[in-house]
């Protein structure tokens, strides 16, 4: 049994690990993790080179991570229900 709260927490703080934890879409989880690494690099550069754009970038990443957290929660919950 997968813990939905753990999948959500992992995906909220860093896109991809929650999806990898559930294990149903491993390639998607790996792609999200690589994308999150690239996005972190871009976010750090935006913060130093265009500080006025950083709040927009931060807000966008926050919303994306929230949706990926919900996706991880739902995926783990559906997997648990399918195994019952």
OpenMM code with the backbone's topology and positions (N, CA, C; nanometers):
from openmm import Vec3, app, unit

residues = "UNK UNK UNK UNK UNK UNK UNK UNK UNK UNK UNK UNK UNK UNK UNK UNK UNK UNK UNK UNK UNK UNK UNK UNK UNK UNK UNK UNK UNK UNK UNK UNK UNK UNK UNK UNK UNK UNK UNK UNK UNK UNK UNK UNK UNK UNK UNK UNK UNK UNK UNK UNK UNK UNK UNK UNK UNK UNK UNK UNK UNK UNK UNK UNK UNK UNK UNK UNK UNK UNK UNK UNK UNK UNK UNK UNK UNK UNK UNK UNK UNK UNK UNK UNK".split()
positions = [
    Vec3(0.0847, -0.1187, 0.0000),
    Vec3(0.0000, 0.0000, 0.0000),
    Vec3(0.0892, 0.1250, 0.0000),
    Vec3(0.0554, 0.2134, -0.0881),
    Vec3(0.1276, 0.3400, -0.0973),
    Vec3(0.0558, 0.4445, -0.0118),
    Vec3(0.1315, 0.5311, 0.0491),
    Vec3(0.0741, 0.6365, 0.1330),
    Vec3(0.0482, 0.7602, 0.0471),
    Vec3(-0.0794, 0.7943, 0.0258),
    Vec3(-0.1112, 0.9111, -0.0574),
    Vec3(-0.0497, 1.0403, -0.0051),
    Vec3(-0.0472, 1.0572, 0.1265),
    Vec3(0.0074, 1.1811, 0.1820),
    Vec3(0.1573, 1.1937, 0.1512),
    Vec3(0.2282, 1.0810, 0.1472),
    Vec3(0.3711, 1.0847, 0.1176),
    Vec3(0.3950, 1.1194, -0.0294),
    Vec3(0.3159, 1.0602, -0.1177),
    Vec3(0.3274, 1.0930, -0.2602),
    Vec3(0.2994, 1.2413, -0.2829),
    Vec3(0.1975, 1.2937, -0.2152),
    Vec3(0.1641, 1.4359, -0.2288),
    Vec3(0.2762, 1.5235, -0.1736),
    Vec3(0.3285, 1.4887, -0.0600),
    Vec3(0.4351, 1.5679, 0.0026),
    Vec3(0.5616, 1.5689, -0.0842),
    Vec3(0.5983, 1.4531, -0.1347),
    Vec3(0.7167, 1.4455, -0.2204),
    Vec3(0.6992, 1.5302, -0.3463),
    Vec3(0.5819, 1.5221, -0.4088),
    Vec3(0.5581, 1.5994, -0.5309),
    Vec3(0.5433, 1.7484, -0.5026),
    Vec3(0.4982, 1.7845, -0.3850),
    Vec3(0.4822, 1.9264, -0.3557),
    Vec3(0.6178, 1.9953, -0.3414),
    Vec3(0.7107, 1.9309, -0.2733),
    Vec3(0.8393, 1.9958, -0.2479),
    Vec3(0.9385, 1.9820, -0.3628),
    Vec3(0.9190, 1.8814, -0.4477),
    Vec3(1.0076, 1.8657, -0.5637),
    Vec3(0.9349, 1.7770, -0.6637),
    Vec3(0.9015, 1.8318, -0.7784),
    Vec3(0.8218, 1.7581, -0.8767),
    Vec3(0.8893, 1.6269, -0.9159),
    Vec3(0.8136, 1.5194, -0.9155),
    Vec3(0.8610, 1.3910, -0.9653),
    Vec3(0.8786, 1.2798, -0.8643),
    Vec3(0.9406, 1.3023, -0.7486),
    Vec3(0.9630, 1.1903, -0.6569),
    Vec3(0.8347, 1.1228, -0.6083),
    Vec3(0.7274, 1.1963, -0.5946),
    Vec3(0.6000, 1.1357, -0.5540),
    Vec3(0.5482, 1.0401, -0.6596),
    Vec3(0.5645, 1.0781, -0.7855),
    Vec3(0.5231, 0.9919, -0.8957),
    Vec3(0.6123, 0.8681, -0.9015),
    Vec3(0.7413, 0.8856, -0.8790),
    Vec3(0.8324, 0.7708, -0.8737),
    Vec3(0.7985, 0.6791, -0.7566),
    Vec3(0.7604, 0.7373, -0.6435),
    Vec3(0.7246, 0.6592, -0.5246),
    Vec3(0.6048, 0.5691, -0.5531),
    Vec3(0.5041, 0.6222, -0.6211),
    Vec3(0.3856, 0.5421, -0.6520),
    Vec3(0.4226, 0.4310, -0.7499),
    Vec3(0.5070, 0.4619, -0.8481),
    Vec3(0.5625, 0.3594, -0.9346),
    Vec3(0.4819, 0.3210, -1.0567),
    Vec3(0.3711, 0.3846, -1.0815),
    Vec3(0.2896, 0.3509, -1.1972),
    Vec3(0.3383, 0.4185, -1.3250),
    Vec3(0.3945, 0.5366, -1.3134),
    Vec3(0.4420, 0.6136, -1.4286),
    Vec3(0.5870, 0.6550, -1.4036),
    Vec3(0.6757, 0.5583, -1.4066),
    Vec3(0.8157, 0.5833, -1.3719),
    Vec3(0.8843, 0.6785, -1.4693),
    Vec3(0.8589, 0.6617, -1.5987),
    Vec3(0.9223, 0.7497, -1.6976),
    Vec3(0.8747, 0.8938, -1.6785),
    Vec3(0.7469, 0.9109, -1.6494),
    Vec3(0.6927, 1.0450, -1.6250),
    Vec3(0.7539, 1.1053, -1.4989),
    Vec3(0.7665, 1.0257, -1.3949),
    Vec3(0.8278, 1.0731, -1.2707),
    Vec3(0.9730, 1.1128, -1.2904),
    Vec3(1.0467, 1.0336, -1.3689),
    Vec3(1.1865, 1.0668, -1.3968),
    Vec3(1.1959, 1.1956, -1.4791),
    Vec3(1.1061, 1.2108, -1.5770),
    Vec3(1.1049, 1.3328, -1.6584),
    Vec3(1.0710, 1.4548, -1.5732),
    Vec3(0.9760, 1.4401, -1.4823),
    Vec3(0.9417, 1.5505, -1.3923),
    Vec3(1.0596, 1.5880, -1.3038),
    Vec3(1.1305, 1.4897, -1.2543),
    Vec3(1.2449, 1.5165, -1.1680),
    Vec3(1.3545, 1.5905, -1.2443),
    Vec3(1.3838, 1.5467, -1.3658),
    Vec3(1.4836, 1.6165, -1.4470),
    Vec3(1.4365, 1.7579, -1.4811),
    Vec3(1.3085, 1.7709, -1.5113),
    Vec3(1.2533, 1.9038, -1.5387),
    Vec3(1.2607, 1.9943, -1.4165),
    Vec3(1.2386, 1.9379, -1.2997),
    Vec3(1.2450, 2.0165, -1.1763),
    Vec3(1.3877, 2.0653, -1.1500),
    Vec3(1.4852, 1.9820, -1.1821),
    Vec3(1.6247, 2.0234, -1.1653),
    Vec3(1.6558, 2.1404, -1.2587),
    Vec3(1.6132, 2.1287, -1.3843),
    Vec3(1.6348, 2.2378, -1.4805),
    Vec3(1.5595, 2.3639, -1.4383),
    Vec3(1.4374, 2.3464, -1.3910),
    Vec3(1.3572, 2.4607, -1.3477),
    Vec3(1.4196, 2.5301, -1.2270),
    Vec3(1.4789, 2.4542, -1.1375),
    Vec3(1.5468, 2.5126, -1.0223),
    Vec3(1.6635, 2.5992, -1.0678),
    Vec3(1.7385, 2.5515, -1.1657),
    Vec3(1.8490, 2.6288, -1.2210),
    Vec3(1.7981, 2.7608, -1.2808),
    Vec3(1.6913, 2.7525, -1.3599),
    Vec3(1.6329, 2.8725, -1.4211),
    Vec3(1.5815, 2.9670, -1.3125),
    Vec3(1.5145, 2.9106, -1.2128),
    Vec3(1.4590, 2.9923, -1.1048),
    Vec3(1.5684, 3.0677, -1.0295),
    Vec3(1.6794, 3.0027, -1.0038),
    Vec3(1.7899, 3.0701, -0.9343),
    Vec3(1.8495, 3.1808, -1.0200),
    Vec3(1.8583, 3.1592, -1.1502),
    Vec3(1.9090, 3.2632, -1.2393),
    Vec3(1.8122, 3.3804, -1.2504),
    Vec3(1.6839, 3.3510, -1.2546),
    Vec3(1.5843, 3.4590, -1.2590),
    Vec3(1.5931, 3.5418, -1.1312),
    Vec3(1.6113, 3.4746, -1.0197),
    Vec3(1.6188, 3.5441, -0.8910),
    Vec3(1.7340, 3.6452, -0.8885),
    Vec3(1.8470, 3.6106, -0.9489),
    Vec3(1.9617, 3.7009, -0.9442),
    Vec3(1.9635, 3.8009, -1.0598),
    Vec3(1.9176, 3.7600, -1.1778),
    Vec3(1.9295, 3.8466, -1.2947),
    Vec3(1.8050, 3.9309, -1.3229),
    Vec3(1.6898, 3.8855, -1.2793),
    Vec3(1.5657, 3.9619, -1.3014),
    Vec3(1.4783, 3.9486, -1.1770),
    Vec3(1.5197, 4.0094, -1.0664),
    Vec3(1.4472, 3.9909, -0.9401),
    Vec3(1.3000, 4.0311, -0.9463),
    Vec3(1.2644, 4.1215, -1.0356),
    Vec3(1.1238, 4.1628, -1.0431),
    Vec3(1.0353, 4.0514, -1.1000),
    Vec3(1.0939, 3.9568, -1.1733),
    Vec3(1.0177, 3.8448, -1.2290),
    Vec3(1.0098, 3.7249, -1.1344),
    Vec3(1.0920, 3.7267, -1.0313),
    Vec3(1.0980, 3.6114, -0.9406),
    Vec3(0.9643, 3.5802, -0.8740),
    Vec3(0.8871, 3.6786, -0.8258),
    Vec3(0.7585, 3.6434, -0.7641),
    Vec3(0.6639, 3.5703, -0.8611),
    Vec3(0.6673, 3.6079, -0.9878),
    Vec3(0.5844, 3.5394, -1.0864),
    Vec3(0.6315, 3.3950, -1.1038),
    Vec3(0.7606, 3.3773, -1.1128),
    Vec3(0.8183, 3.2438, -1.1271),
    Vec3(0.7873, 3.1590, -1.0038),
    Vec3(0.8053, 3.2162, -0.8869),
    Vec3(0.7783, 3.1433, -0.7627),
    Vec3(0.6319, 3.1025, -0.7555),
    Vec3(0.5419, 3.1940, -0.7878),
    Vec3(0.3984, 3.1645, -0.7841),
    Vec3(0.3602, 3.0551, -0.8820),
    Vec3(0.4184, 3.0596, -0.9998),
    Vec3(0.3900, 2.9581, -1.1007),
    Vec3(0.4382, 2.8206, -1.0548),
    Vec3(0.5574, 2.8144, -1.0006),
    Vec3(0.6114, 2.6872, -0.9516),
    Vec3(0.5278, 2.6362, -0.8341),
    Vec3(0.4828, 2.7246, -0.7470),
    Vec3(0.3988, 2.6851, -0.6335),
    Vec3(0.2687, 2.6216, -0.6826),
    Vec3(0.2053, 2.6835, -0.7812),
    Vec3(0.0795, 2.6294, -0.8360),
    Vec3(0.1047, 2.4941, -0.9023),
    Vec3(0.2122, 2.4848, -0.9813),
    Vec3(0.2449, 2.3572, -1.0464),
    Vec3(0.2686, 2.2473, -0.9437),
    Vec3(0.3451, 2.2772, -0.8409),
    Vec3(0.3738, 2.1760, -0.7388),
    Vec3(0.2473, 2.1341, -0.6646),
    Vec3(0.1554, 2.2274, -0.6439),
    Vec3(0.0286, 2.1943, -0.5798),
    Vec3(-0.0497, 2.0952, -0.6655),
    Vec3(-0.0559, 2.1183, -0.7957),
    Vec3(-0.1272, 2.0262, -0.8841),
    Vec3(-0.0581, 1.8908, -0.8921),
    Vec3(0.0754, 1.8889, -0.8943),
    Vec3(0.1452, 1.7607, -0.8950),
    Vec3(0.1271, 1.6870, -0.7628),
    Vec3(0.1152, 1.7599, -0.6524),
    Vec3(0.0870, 1.6964, -0.5234),
    Vec3(-0.0503, 1.6301, -0.5263),
    Vec3(-0.1489, 1.6999, -0.5818),
    Vec3(-0.2829, 1.6408, -0.5955),
    Vec3(-0.2791, 1.5182, -0.6857),
    Vec3(-0.2011, 1.5245, -0.7926),
    Vec3(-0.1879, 1.4110, -0.8829),
    Vec3(-0.1267, 1.2911, -0.8106),
    Vec3(-0.0231, 1.3133, -0.7324),
    Vec3(0.0389, 1.2049, -0.6560),
    Vec3(-0.0573, 1.1446, -0.5559),
    Vec3(-0.1338, 1.2295, -0.4889),
    Vec3(-0.2339, 1.1830, -0.3919),
    Vec3(-0.3366, 1.0928, -0.4606),
    Vec3(-0.3910, 1.1415, -0.5710),
    Vec3(-0.4950, 1.0665, -0.6423),
    Vec3(-0.4406, 0.9358, -0.6996),
    Vec3(-0.3193, 0.9396, -0.7529),
    Vec3(-0.2613, 0.8197, -0.8111),
    Vec3(-0.2368, 0.7126, -0.7049),
    Vec3(-0.1840, 0.7510, -0.5908),
    Vec3(-0.1599, 0.6552, -0.4821),
    Vec3(-0.2917, 0.6007, -0.4289),
    Vec3(-0.3908, 0.6860, -0.4153),
    Vec3(-0.5217, 0.6436, -0.3658),
    Vec3(-0.5854, 0.5436, -0.4626),
    Vec3(-0.5795, 0.5739, -0.5924),
    Vec3(-0.6372, 0.4840, -0.6937),
    Vec3(-0.5639, 0.3502, -0.6959),
    Vec3(-0.4315, 0.3529, -0.6816),
    Vec3(-0.3547, 0.2283, -0.6791),
    Vec3(-0.3928, 0.1434, -0.5585),
    Vec3(-0.4084, 0.2065, -0.4441),
    Vec3(-0.4477, 0.1346, -0.3228),
    Vec3(-0.5865, 0.0726, -0.3382),
    Vec3(-0.6788, 0.1465, -0.3968),
    Vec3(-0.8154, 0.0956, -0.4149),
    Vec3(-0.8182, -0.0189, -0.5166),
    Vec3(-0.7347, -0.0122, -0.6177),
    Vec3(-0.7289, -0.1182, -0.7188),
    Vec3(-0.6727, -0.2480, -0.6604),
    Vec3(-0.5861, -0.2352, -0.5605),
    Vec3(-0.5249, -0.3546, -0.5000),
    Vec3(-0.6143, -0.4207, -0.3954),
    Vec3(-0.7210, -0.3543, -0.3573),
    Vec3(-0.8104, -0.4131, -0.2552),
    Vec3(-0.9013, -0.5144, -0.3147),
] * unit.nanometer
topology = app.Topology()
chain = topology.addChain("A")
for resn in residues:
    res = topology.addResidue(resn, chain)
    for name in ("N", "CA", "C"):
        topology.addAtom(name, app.Element.getBySymbol(name[0]), res)
